[in-house]
Amino acid sequence: MKKVRPFEVISKRRKGYPSETQVKRGLRVIHGNKELLEQLGRNDLCPCNSGRRF
């Protein structure tokens, strides 16, 4: 039997979903050289469009 580390399984499972940093929503505000994006809150819908809460 092949041993699989738990971290490898998690990374393969989450590969298809966009991360919080890749989600583009809200207004962008630029202060100096930094670009600030609106972050997802606890009760916002999941960015994968599954309809579940994030």
Rosetta silent file (secondary structure, phi, psi, omega in degrees, C-alpha in Angstrom):
SEQUENCE: MKKVRPFEVISKRRKGYPSETQVKRGLRVIHGNKELLEQLGRNDLCPCNSGRRF
SCORE:     score description
SCORE:     0.000 S_00000001
   1 L     0.000  136.678 -178.983    0.000    0.000    0.000 S_00000001
   2 L   -82.143  130.766  177.929    1.280    3.433   -0.922 S_00000001
   3 L   -83.525  133.091  178.906    1.662    5.876    1.960 S_00000001
   4 L  -122.200  127.768  176.473    0.150    9.290    1.341 S_00000001
   5 L   -74.483  143.165 -178.825    0.864   12.244    3.563 S_00000001
   6 H   -59.032  -32.133 -178.893   -2.256   14.151    4.625 S_00000001
   7 H   -68.372  -32.008  177.793   -0.853   17.425    3.289 S_00000001
   8 H   -67.556  -40.576 -179.821   -0.541   15.970   -0.222 S_00000001
   9 H   -64.376  -43.964 -179.550   -4.189   14.884   -0.217 S_00000001
  10 H   -63.940  -42.692 -177.668   -5.373   18.309    0.924 S_00000001
  11 H   -66.259  -35.121  178.012   -3.297   20.129   -1.677 S_00000001
  12 H   -69.719  -37.773 -177.627   -4.691   17.944   -4.488 S_00000001
  13 H   -68.297  -37.640 -174.814   -8.251   18.432   -3.281 S_00000001
  14 L   -89.368    1.445 -175.341   -8.009   22.223   -3.082 S_00000001
  15 L   -63.282  -35.735 -174.258   -6.247   22.721   -6.410 S_00000001
  16 L   -81.225  -10.897 -176.270   -9.414   23.410   -8.426 S_00000001
  17 L   -98.788  139.474  178.091  -10.860   26.100   -6.171 S_00000001
  18 L   -69.537  140.522  179.277   -9.808   29.743   -6.353 S_00000001
  19 L   -81.182  171.563 -178.157   -8.102   30.982   -3.251 S_00000001
  20 L   -62.000  -30.070 -177.832   -9.168   34.048   -1.344 S_00000001
  21 L   -77.960  -20.975 -177.775   -6.417   36.100   -2.983 S_00000001
  22 L   -90.059  -11.513 -178.000   -7.551   35.245   -6.535 S_00000001
  23 L   -75.483  125.735 -179.361  -11.167   36.311   -6.057 S_00000001
  24 L  -105.576  107.629  174.441  -11.811   39.661   -7.710 S_00000001
  25 L  -155.970  156.870 -179.600  -14.720   41.544   -6.173 S_00000001
  26 L    83.557  177.721  179.859  -15.439   44.894   -4.673 S_00000001
  27 L   -85.087  142.918  176.477  -13.758   48.190   -5.357 S_00000001
  28 L   -94.479  133.211  178.111  -10.001   48.425   -5.529 S_00000001
  29 E  -119.572  125.839 -178.088   -8.400   51.204   -3.545 S_00000001
  30 E  -106.448  121.935  176.202   -4.800   52.103   -4.290 S_00000001
  31 E  -118.966  105.563 -178.963   -2.724   53.709   -1.535 S_00000001
  32 L    68.769 -126.050 -179.764    0.819   54.385   -2.697 S_00000001
  33 L   -94.432   -3.170 -176.256    2.290   51.223   -4.240 S_00000001
  34 E   -99.722  141.099  177.519   -0.156   48.835   -2.537 S_00000001
  35 E  -110.184  118.691 -177.303   -3.431   47.704   -4.043 S_00000001
  36 E   -99.324  133.208  178.489   -6.068   46.826   -1.446 S_00000001
  37 L  -115.297  151.168  175.439   -8.881   44.394   -2.279 S_00000001
  38 L   -68.459  130.476 -179.568  -12.078   43.684   -0.386 S_00000001
  39 L   -92.412  155.254  178.230  -11.643   40.417    1.499 S_00000001
  40 L   -74.277  138.172  178.153  -14.277   37.738    1.807 S_00000001
  41 L   -93.415  178.001 -176.011  -16.127   37.663    5.086 S_00000001
  42 L   -66.206  -34.631 -177.077  -17.330   34.732    7.101 S_00000001
  43 L  -101.749    8.980  176.878  -20.898   34.804    5.772 S_00000001
  44 L   -74.798  155.345  178.337  -20.094   35.620    2.141 S_00000001
  45 E   -68.516  149.740 -178.859  -20.867   33.045   -0.519 S_00000001
  46 L   -64.248  140.287 -178.843  -18.049   30.693   -1.514 S_00000001
  47 L   -68.652  -11.423 -179.743  -16.054   31.872   -4.576 S_00000001
  48 L   -84.967    2.632  179.108  -16.471   28.444   -6.222 S_00000001
  49 L    64.331   29.008  177.089  -20.214   29.192   -6.765 S_00000001
  50 L   -81.029  -14.599 -178.818  -21.323   26.147   -4.761 S_00000001
  51 L    90.231   -5.026  178.720  -23.816   28.288   -2.845 S_00000001
  52 L   -84.201  162.599  177.845  -22.222   27.486    0.509 S_00000001
  53 E   -79.699  144.906 -177.912  -20.948   30.080    2.948 S_00000001
  54 L   -79.167    0.000    0.000  -17.214   30.808    2.883 S_00000001
